[in-house]
Amino acid sequence: MKPEPKKKLPNKKVISSAKFEAKEQFTKSALENLKTENERLVNSLKKSGEIKESKKRTELQN
């Protein structure tokens, strides 16, 4: 009886690059979610009158 052949595992560089890609993608997604949430909160505070939009901020957005 011959022993069963071992399965070939992927290269360590491939594994680490895939992990890096996953972390980077998660970080970008989390950052986008935070930006969206921040904009939503600021807009909500503006509508309620809690904060007022500054002139400098308005000029920068246009």
Summary of the structure (lengths in Angstrom):
residues: 62
radius of gyration: 24.5
end to end distance: 76.7
largest distance: 82.3
contacts: 93
relative contact order: 0.06
helix: 71%
strand: 0%
